[in-house]
Amino acid sequence: MEKRATSNDVARAAGVSQSTVSFVLTGRAGISEATRERVLRAAAELNYRPNLAARSMRTRRTGRLAVVVPVASMNPLSLIPGAVAAAQEAGYAVEVVSLPQNPGERGERLAEIVGSGQYEGVLAFTPLHTPPLDEDDPVVLSAGEFDDDMHAAGLFTDASPIVEMMERLTAMGHTRFLHIAGPQDFPSARARRQAYSDTVQRLGLTSIGVVDGDWSGQTGVDAIAALPDGILPLAVIAANDLIATGAIQAAMSRGWSVPGDVSITGWDDHPQSAFLVPPLTTVAQDRERLGAHAMARLIAALRGDDAPQRPADLLTIRWRESTGAPRA
């Protein structure tokens, strides 16, 4: 007996996702006419017949969504309040469900969550090895804001504020720059390093170098302590606020004024950064709104709507007194 075609077979033949096949066959809005025709043509060629019982189950709404988070991972937690608020505003209840810390074990746990019948949709901020889905399964969305090692990815690799800070420092009169980078196994650190190097070349600046290290304040201390005399004035682009804090301390220990001799920038806008001496110029990330945007993407997929555009102002430079025109 010939095996009956499934919606996954149709998706492969049409070159679309399984959820797109489901949306076309249930008449949801938000699908282009070209895509709709391609799916229907593939379904006809495969003699596909939808599982009406499963479709009936799928249309029984539970009103519940799940946000899945690896156990003991603190990084995604700052995104959850925004995601929960966005879901509640759309009329959904939300549960935060734990996944194993080991990426290889997450698939089995995810399959349990998907097959439980409790949720209409599942949202993750990390990559997921999604099991095969059918019409009665929830929509699963990985927002991709962290990688398997829980290193920041997605929006967090947008290094455009580095470019903006360097352009403004150049307009203030700085021509000599130093980048104190974070560990290069982090996508965000690699992106900030690349943005620094590209901007140095584009603006014709002098780069004293790029100093690798970890995310600690000691990395900033060591980088500034190792600089030769006669290097001033200097603009320092630190990969995060802790590194920048160490750089400020080391510069002052050498008798250098901040910002007169050395301008220093950070990234993260930690709560204490506005109260350093001097207060630190840094980049704030609106993680709550990012979480809300990820949830809005999931809800749009559930309803067959167009995916929402990402807000343009999730990264904001906080200009403070650690940067200024170089002293003559």
TORKOL-4160 file (C-alpha; in steps of 0.2 Angstrom, whole numbers, padded with zeros to 4 digits, m for minus):
328
<pt num="1" X="0000" Y="0000" Z="0000"/>
<pt num="2" X="0007" Y="0017" Z="m0005"/>
<pt num="3" X="0012" Y="0028" Z="0010"/>
<pt num="4" X="0000" Y="0043" Z="0012"/>
<pt num="5" X="0008" Y="0060" Z="0009"/>
<pt num="6" X="0010" Y="0071" Z="0024"/>
<pt num="7" X="0010" Y="0090" Z="0026"/>
<pt num="8" X="0029" Y="0089" Z="0028"/>
<pt num="9" X="0030" Y="0081" Z="0011"/>
<pt num="10" X="0020" Y="0095" Z="0003"/>
<pt num="11" X="0031" Y="0108" Z="0012"/>
<pt num="12" X="0047" Y="0100" Z="0005"/>
<pt num="13" X="0039" Y="0099" Z="m0012"/>
<pt num="14" X="0034" Y="0117" Z="m0012"/>
<pt num="15" X="0050" Y="0124" Z="m0003"/>
<pt num="16" X="0040" Y="0131" Z="0011"/>
<pt num="17" X="0038" Y="0127" Z="0030"/>
<pt num="18" X="0026" Y="0115" Z="0037"/>
<pt num="19" X="0017" Y="0129" Z="0045"/>
<pt num="20" X="0015" Y="0138" Z="0029"/>
<pt num="21" X="0006" Y="0123" Z="0021"/>
<pt num="22" X="m0005" Y="0123" Z="0036"/>
<pt num="23" X="m0009" Y="0141" Z="0034"/>
<pt num="24" X="m0013" Y="0139" Z="0016"/>
<pt num="25" X="m0024" Y="0124" Z="0018"/>
<pt num="26" X="m0034" Y="0132" Z="0032"/>
<pt num="27" X="m0036" Y="0148" Z="0022"/>
<pt num="28" X="m0027" Y="0160" Z="0034"/>
<pt num="29" X="m0022" Y="0177" Z="0028"/>
<pt num="30" X="m0005" Y="0184" Z="0026"/>
<pt num="31" X="0001" Y="0171" Z="0013"/>
<pt num="32" X="0006" Y="0178" Z="m0004"/>
<pt num="33" X="m0004" Y="0172" Z="m0019"/>
<pt num="34" X="0012" Y="0164" Z="m0027"/>
<pt num="35" X="0016" Y="0154" Z="m0011"/>
<pt num="36" X="m0002" Y="0149" Z="m0010"/>
<pt num="37" X="m0002" Y="0142" Z="m0028"/>
<pt num="38" X="0014" Y="0133" Z="m0026"/>
<pt num="39" X="0008" Y="0124" Z="m0010"/>
<pt num="40" X="m0009" Y="0119" Z="m0018"/>
<pt num="41" X="0000" Y="0113" Z="m0034"/>
<pt num="42" X="0012" Y="0102" Z="m0023"/>
<pt num="43" X="m0003" Y="0096" Z="m0013"/>
<pt num="44" X="m0012" Y="0091" Z="m0029"/>
<pt num="45" X="0003" Y="0082" Z="m0037"/>
<pt num="46" X="0006" Y="0072" Z="m0021"/>
<pt num="47" X="m0013" Y="0068" Z="m0019"/>
<pt num="48" X="m0012" Y="0075" Z="m0002"/>
<pt num="49" X="m0027" Y="0074" Z="0009"/>
<pt num="50" X="m0027" Y="0084" Z="0026"/>
<pt num="51" X="m0030" Y="0075" Z="0042"/>
<pt num="52" X="m0047" Y="0082" Z="0046"/>
<pt num="53" X="m0047" Y="0075" Z="0064"/>
<pt num="54" X="m0030" Y="0083" Z="0067"/>
<pt num="55" X="m0035" Y="0099" Z="0060"/>
<pt num="56" X="m0051" Y="0099" Z="0071"/>
<pt num="57" X="m0040" Y="0097" Z="0086"/>
<pt num="58" X="m0028" Y="0111" Z="0080"/>
<pt num="59" X="m0042" Y="0123" Z="0079"/>
<pt num="60" X="m0047" Y="0120" Z="0097"/>
<pt num="61" X="m0038" Y="0134" Z="0105"/>
<pt num="62" X="m0030" Y="0132" Z="0123"/>
<pt num="63" X="m0026" Y="0150" Z="0125"/>
<pt num="64" X="m0009" Y="0145" Z="0132"/>
<pt num="65" X="0008" Y="0148" Z="0126"/>
<pt num="66" X="0025" Y="0142" Z="0132"/>
<pt num="67" X="0042" Y="0151" Z="0134"/>
<pt num="68" X="0055" Y="0138" Z="0135"/>
<pt num="69" X="0072" Y="0142" Z="0144"/>
<pt num="70" X="0087" Y="0131" Z="0147"/>
<pt num="71" X="0089" Y="0127" Z="0166"/>
<pt num="72" X="0101" Y="0138" Z="0176"/>
<pt num="73" X="0103" Y="0150" Z="0161"/>
<pt num="74" X="0101" Y="0168" Z="0167"/>
<pt num="75" X="0104" Y="0177" Z="0150"/>
<pt num="76" X="0086" Y="0175" Z="0143"/>
<pt num="77" X="0077" Y="0180" Z="0159"/>
<pt num="78" X="0078" Y="0198" Z="0155"/>
<pt num="79" X="0068" Y="0195" Z="0139"/>
<pt num="80" X="0054" Y="0185" Z="0148"/>
<pt num="81" X="0044" Y="0200" Z="0156"/>
<pt num="82" X="0041" Y="0208" Z="0139"/>
<pt num="83" X="0036" Y="0192" Z="0131"/>
<pt num="84" X="0024" Y="0188" Z="0144"/>
<pt num="85" X="0016" Y="0205" Z="0144"/>
<pt num="86" X="0014" Y="0205" Z="0125"/>
<pt num="87" X="0006" Y="0188" Z="0126"/>
<pt num="88" X="m0006" Y="0193" Z="0140"/>
<pt num="89" X="m0011" Y="0209" Z="0130"/>
<pt num="90" X="m0015" Y="0197" Z="0115"/>
<pt num="91" X="m0026" Y="0187" Z="0127"/>
<pt num="92" X="m0015" Y="0172" Z="0130"/>
<pt num="93" X="m0009" Y="0164" Z="0146"/>
<pt num="94" X="0010" Y="0160" Z="0147"/>
<pt num="95" X="0020" Y="0147" Z="0156"/>
<pt num="96" X="0039" Y="0147" Z="0157"/>
<pt num="97" X="0045" Y="0129" Z="0155"/>
<pt num="98" X="0063" Y="0123" Z="0158"/>
<pt num="99" X="0074" Y="0114" Z="0145"/>
<pt num="100" X="0089" Y="0104" Z="0149"/>
<pt num="101" X="0105" Y="0114" Z="0149"/>
<pt num="102" X="0114" Y="0102" Z="0137"/>
<pt num="103" X="0109" Y="0107" Z="0119"/>
<pt num="104" X="0109" Y="0088" Z="0114"/>
<pt num="105" X="0095" Y="0084" Z="0127"/>
<pt num="106" X="0083" Y="0098" Z="0123"/>
<pt num="107" X="0075" Y="0090" Z="0108"/>
<pt num="108" X="0068" Y="0076" Z="0118"/>
<pt num="109" X="0061" Y="0088" Z="0131"/>
<pt num="110" X="0054" Y="0100" Z="0117"/>
<pt num="111" X="0045" Y="0085" Z="0109"/>
<pt num="112" X="0036" Y="0082" Z="0126"/>
<pt num="113" X="0031" Y="0100" Z="0127"/>
<pt num="114" X="0025" Y="0100" Z="0109"/>
<pt num="115" X="0015" Y="0084" Z="0111"/>
<pt num="116" X="0007" Y="0088" Z="0127"/>
<pt num="117" X="m0008" Y="0097" Z="0119"/>
<pt num="118" X="m0007" Y="0111" Z="0132"/>
<pt num="119" X="0000" Y="0125" Z="0121"/>
<pt num="120" X="m0004" Y="0134" Z="0105"/>
<pt num="121" X="0013" Y="0140" Z="0103"/>
<pt num="122" X="0031" Y="0138" Z="0110"/>
<pt num="123" X="0044" Y="0152" Z="0110"/>
<pt num="124" X="0062" Y="0150" Z="0113"/>
<pt num="125" X="0077" Y="0162" Z="0113"/>
<pt num="126" X="0089" Y="0149" Z="0109"/>
<pt num="127" X="0091" Y="0137" Z="0094"/>
<pt num="128" X="0079" Y="0122" Z="0094"/>
<pt num="129" X="0080" Y="0105" Z="0086"/>
<pt num="130" X="0061" Y="0105" Z="0082"/>
<pt num="131" X="0053" Y="0088" Z="0080"/>
<pt num="132" X="0042" Y="0085" Z="0064"/>
<pt num="133" X="0026" Y="0095" Z="0066"/>
<pt num="134" X="0009" Y="0091" Z="0060"/>
<pt num="135" X="m0007" Y="0101" Z="0059"/>
<pt num="136" X="m0012" Y="0097" Z="0077"/>
<pt num="137" X="0005" Y="0103" Z="0084"/>
<pt num="138" X="0008" Y="0120" Z="0091"/>
<pt num="139" X="0018" Y="0133" Z="0082"/>
<pt num="140" X="0036" Y="0133" Z="0087"/>
<pt num="141" X="0047" Y="0149" Z="0085"/>
<pt num="142" X="0066" Y="0151" Z="0090"/>
<pt num="143" X="0069" Y="0169" Z="0091"/>
<pt num="144" X="0088" Y="0166" Z="0090"/>
<pt num="145" X="0094" Y="0179" Z="0102"/>
<pt num="146" X="0106" Y="0166" Z="0110"/>
<pt num="147" X="0116" Y="0152" Z="0103"/>
<pt num="148" X="0118" Y="0134" Z="0110"/>
<pt num="149" X="0131" Y="0140" Z="0122"/>
<pt num="150" X="0120" Y="0154" Z="0128"/>
<pt num="151" X="0131" Y="0167" Z="0120"/>
<pt num="152" X="0122" Y="0182" Z="0114"/>
<pt num="153" X="0117" Y="0181" Z="0096"/>
<pt num="154" X="0103" Y="0189" Z="0085"/>
<pt num="155" X="0100" Y="0207" Z="0089"/>
<pt num="156" X="0114" Y="0207" Z="0101"/>
<pt num="157" X="0127" Y="0205" Z="0087"/>
<pt num="158" X="0121" Y="0222" Z="0080"/>
<pt num="159" X="0137" Y="0232" Z="0082"/>
<pt num="160" X="0131" Y="0248" Z="0074"/>
<pt num="161" X="0132" Y="0258" Z="0090"/>
<pt num="162" X="0151" Y="0255" Z="0090"/>
<pt num="163" X="0151" Y="0264" Z="0073"/>
<pt num="164" X="0140" Y="0279" Z="0079"/>
<pt num="165" X="0151" Y="0281" Z="0095"/>
<pt num="166" X="0167" Y="0281" Z="0085"/>
<pt num="167" X="0160" Y="0293" Z="0072"/>
<pt num="168" X="0155" Y="0305" Z="0086"/>
<pt num="169" X="0172" Y="0304" Z="0095"/>
<pt num="170" X="0181" Y="0307" Z="0078"/>
<pt num="171" X="0170" Y="0323" Z="0076"/>
<pt num="172" X="0176" Y="0328" Z="0094"/>
<pt num="173" X="0194" Y="0327" Z="0088"/>
<pt num="174" X="0199" Y="0310" Z="0092"/>
<pt num="175" X="0211" Y="0301" Z="0079"/>
<pt num="176" X="0219" Y="0288" Z="0089"/>
<pt num="177" X="0209" Y="0273" Z="0095"/>
<pt num="178" X="0210" Y="0257" Z="0105"/>
<pt num="179" X="0198" Y="0242" Z="0106"/>
<pt num="180" X="0197" Y="0231" Z="0121"/>
<pt num="181" X="0188" Y="0216" Z="0115"/>
<pt num="182" X="0178" Y="0202" Z="0123"/>
<pt num="183" X="0181" Y="0184" Z="0121"/>
<pt num="184" X="0180" Y="0180" Z="0102"/>
<pt num="185" X="0170" Y="0164" Z="0105"/>
<pt num="186" X="0155" Y="0176" Z="0108"/>
<pt num="187" X="0146" Y="0182" Z="0092"/>
<pt num="188" X="0143" Y="0199" Z="0100"/>
<pt num="189" X="0162" Y="0201" Z="0103"/>
<pt num="190" X="0166" Y="0196" Z="0086"/>
<pt num="191" X="0154" Y="0208" Z="0078"/>
<pt num="192" X="0160" Y="0223" Z="0089"/>
<pt num="193" X="0178" Y="0219" Z="0084"/>
<pt num="194" X="0173" Y="0219" Z="0066"/>
<pt num="195" X="0164" Y="0235" Z="0067"/>
<pt num="196" X="0179" Y="0244" Z="0076"/>
<pt num="197" X="0191" Y="0238" Z="0062"/>
<pt num="198" X="0179" Y="0243" Z="0048"/>
<pt num="199" X="0177" Y="0260" Z="0055"/>
<pt num="200" X="0195" Y="0263" Z="0058"/>
<pt num="201" X="0198" Y="0259" Z="0040"/>
<pt num="202" X="0184" Y="0269" Z="0033"/>
<pt num="203" X="0188" Y="0285" Z="0043"/>
<pt num="204" X="0206" Y="0284" Z="0041"/>
<pt num="205" X="0209" Y="0283" Z="0060"/>
<pt num="206" X="0225" Y="0277" Z="0069"/>
<pt num="207" X="0222" Y="0260" Z="0079"/>
<pt num="208" X="0234" Y="0257" Z="0093"/>
<pt num="209" X="0227" Y="0239" Z="0092"/>
<pt num="210" X="0214" Y="0227" Z="0098"/>
<pt num="211" X="0217" Y="0219" Z="0115"/>
<pt num="212" X="0208" Y="0202" Z="0117"/>
<pt num="213" X="0203" Y="0196" Z="0135"/>
<pt num="214" X="0188" Y="0191" Z="0145"/>
<pt num="215" X="0173" Y="0201" Z="0150"/>
<pt num="216" X="0180" Y="0206" Z="0167"/>
<pt num="217" X="0186" Y="0223" Z="0173"/>
<pt num="218" X="0204" Y="0216" Z="0175"/>
<pt num="219" X="0205" Y="0215" Z="0156"/>
<pt num="220" X="0202" Y="0234" Z="0155"/>
<pt num="221" X="0215" Y="0237" Z="0169"/>
<pt num="222" X="0228" Y="0226" Z="0160"/>
<pt num="223" X="0225" Y="0234" Z="0143"/>
<pt num="224" X="0228" Y="0252" Z="0149"/>
<pt num="225" X="0242" Y="0247" Z="0160"/>
<pt num="226" X="0252" Y="0239" Z="0146"/>
<pt num="227" X="0251" Y="0255" Z="0135"/>
<pt num="228" X="0267" Y="0265" Z="0132"/>
<pt num="229" X="0269" Y="0283" Z="0138"/>
<pt num="230" X="0266" Y="0296" Z="0125"/>
<pt num="231" X="0251" Y="0288" Z="0118"/>
<pt num="232" X="0238" Y="0302" Z="0122"/>
<pt num="233" X="0226" Y="0308" Z="0118"/>
<pt num="234" X="0216" Y="0291" Z="0116"/>
<pt num="235" X="0199" Y="0285" Z="0113"/>
<pt num="236" X="0195" Y="0267" Z="0120"/>
<pt num="237" X="0181" Y="0257" Z="0114"/>
<pt num="238" X="0178" Y="0243" Z="0127"/>
<pt num="239" X="0167" Y="0228" Z="0123"/>
<pt num="240" X="0157" Y="0230" Z="0139"/>
<pt num="241" X="0154" Y="0240" Z="0154"/>
<pt num="242" X="0165" Y="0230" Z="0166"/>
<pt num="243" X="0180" Y="0231" Z="0154"/>
<pt num="244" X="0177" Y="0250" Z="0153"/>
<pt num="245" X="0176" Y="0251" Z="0172"/>
<pt num="246" X="0193" Y="0243" Z="0173"/>
<pt num="247" X="0200" Y="0254" Z="0159"/>
<pt num="248" X="0194" Y="0270" Z="0169"/>
<pt num="249" X="0202" Y="0264" Z="0185"/>
<pt num="250" X="0219" Y="0260" Z="0176"/>
<pt num="251" X="0219" Y="0277" Z="0167"/>
<pt num="252" X="0217" Y="0287" Z="0183"/>
<pt num="253" X="0230" Y="0276" Z="0191"/>
<pt num="254" X="0242" Y="0282" Z="0178"/>
<pt num="255" X="0237" Y="0300" Z="0181"/>
<pt num="256" X="0227" Y="0302" Z="0165"/>
<pt num="257" X="0211" Y="0312" Z="0165"/>
<pt num="258" X="0195" Y="0304" Z="0159"/>
<pt num="259" X="0189" Y="0311" Z="0147"/>
<pt num="260" X="0203" Y="0324" Z="0144"/>
<pt num="261" X="0217" Y="0312" Z="0140"/>
<pt num="262" X="0207" Y="0297" Z="0137"/>
<pt num="263" X="0188" Y="0295" Z="0132"/>
<pt num="264" X="0181" Y="0278" Z="0136"/>
<pt num="265" X="0165" Y="0269" Z="0131"/>
<pt num="266" X="0157" Y="0253" Z="0136"/>
<pt num="267" X="0142" Y="0242" Z="0132"/>
<pt num="268" X="0127" Y="0235" Z="0142"/>
<pt num="269" X="0122" Y="0251" Z="0153"/>
<pt num="270" X="0124" Y="0241" Z="0169"/>
<pt num="271" X="0115" Y="0250" Z="0184"/>
<pt num="272" X="0131" Y="0256" Z="0191"/>
<pt num="273" X="0138" Y="0264" Z="0175"/>
<pt num="274" X="0129" Y="0280" Z="0177"/>
<pt num="275" X="0136" Y="0282" Z="0194"/>
<pt num="276" X="0155" Y="0279" Z="0190"/>
<pt num="277" X="0167" Y="0293" Z="0191"/>
<pt num="278" X="0165" Y="0299" Z="0178"/>
<pt num="279" X="0149" Y="0292" Z="0172"/>
<pt num="280" X="0151" Y="0280" Z="0158"/>
<pt num="281" X="0146" Y="0282" Z="0140"/>
<pt num="282" X="0138" Y="0265" Z="0135"/>
<pt num="283" X="0125" Y="0256" Z="0125"/>
<pt num="284" X="0108" Y="0251" Z="0133"/>
<pt num="285" X="0099" Y="0236" Z="0126"/>
<pt num="286" X="0080" Y="0236" Z="0128"/>
<pt num="287" X="0078" Y="0218" Z="0132"/>
<pt num="288" X="0060" Y="0219" Z="0138"/>
<pt num="289" X="0054" Y="0226" Z="0121"/>
<pt num="290" X="0065" Y="0213" Z="0112"/>
<pt num="291" X="0056" Y="0199" Z="0122"/>
<pt num="292" X="0039" Y="0207" Z="0117"/>
<pt num="293" X="0044" Y="0208" Z="0099"/>
<pt num="294" X="0049" Y="0189" Z="0099"/>
<pt num="295" X="0032" Y="0185" Z="0106"/>
<pt num="296" X="0023" Y="0196" Z="0094"/>
<pt num="297" X="0032" Y="0186" Z="0080"/>
<pt num="298" X="0025" Y="0170" Z="0088"/>
<pt num="299" X="0007" Y="0176" Z="0089"/>
<pt num="300" X="0008" Y="0183" Z="0071"/>
<pt num="301" X="0013" Y="0165" Z="0065"/>
<pt num="302" X="m0001" Y="0158" Z="0075"/>
<pt num="303" X="m0014" Y="0169" Z="0067"/>
<pt num="304" X="m0007" Y="0169" Z="0050"/>
<pt num="305" X="m0002" Y="0187" Z="0050"/>
<pt num="306" X="0013" Y="0196" Z="0043"/>
<pt num="307" X="0028" Y="0195" Z="0054"/>
<pt num="308" X="0030" Y="0212" Z="0064"/>
<pt num="309" X="0045" Y="0223" Z="0060"/>
<pt num="310" X="0058" Y="0224" Z="0073"/>
<pt num="311" X="0058" Y="0240" Z="0083"/>
<pt num="312" X="0072" Y="0252" Z="0077"/>
<pt num="313" X="0077" Y="0259" Z="0094"/>
<pt num="314" X="0081" Y="0243" Z="0104"/>
<pt num="315" X="0099" Y="0249" Z="0106"/>
<pt num="316" X="0102" Y="0266" Z="0112"/>
<pt num="317" X="0119" Y="0275" Z="0116"/>
<pt num="318" X="0119" Y="0284" Z="0133"/>
<pt num="319" X="0131" Y="0298" Z="0131"/>
<pt num="320" X="0139" Y="0303" Z="0148"/>
<pt num="321" X="0155" Y="0311" Z="0154"/>
<pt num="322" X="0168" Y="0298" Z="0151"/>
<pt num="323" X="0169" Y="0304" Z="0133"/>
<pt num="324" X="0173" Y="0321" Z="0127"/>
<pt num="325" X="0185" Y="0331" Z="0116"/>
<pt num="326" X="0203" Y="0327" Z="0118"/>
<pt num="327" X="0214" Y="0339" Z="0128"/>
<pt num="328" X="0226" Y="0349" Z="0117"/>
